[in-house]
Amino acid sequence: MLAWLFSIPGQAQDGDEELVQFTGITITADSLSSVPYTSIMVKTAHEGTTSDVMGYFSFVAHISDTILFNALGYKPDSFIIPDTIKFNRYSLIQLMTADTLTL
């Protein structure tokens, strides 16, 4: 899995310390171009979103959720939100690898 990540300081409210605002972008691993309309799903909840035309996405998730990334022409990938984060916001730059077999 290829990804860059960073967390942004924020204050957790009482009762929602397990929730994080999960944001990021999906880009190609070879040319760093955006990957629009990537399906981004929480594995256990079957909920999620789709990245916009610039590859940007944002939604609320739980700490330790497995996030699945799927886009036509790219290999599926996943990311687990770490349980060691200290803030209620988390950002990811997800690198998508081209899959020439599905083109």
Secondary structure, DSSP 4 states (H G I P E B T S, - for coil): --EEEEEE---PPTT-TTEEEEEEEEEETTT--B-TT-EEEETTTTEEEE--TTSEEEEEEETT-EEEEE-TTB--EEEEPPTT--SSEEEEEEEEPB-GGG-
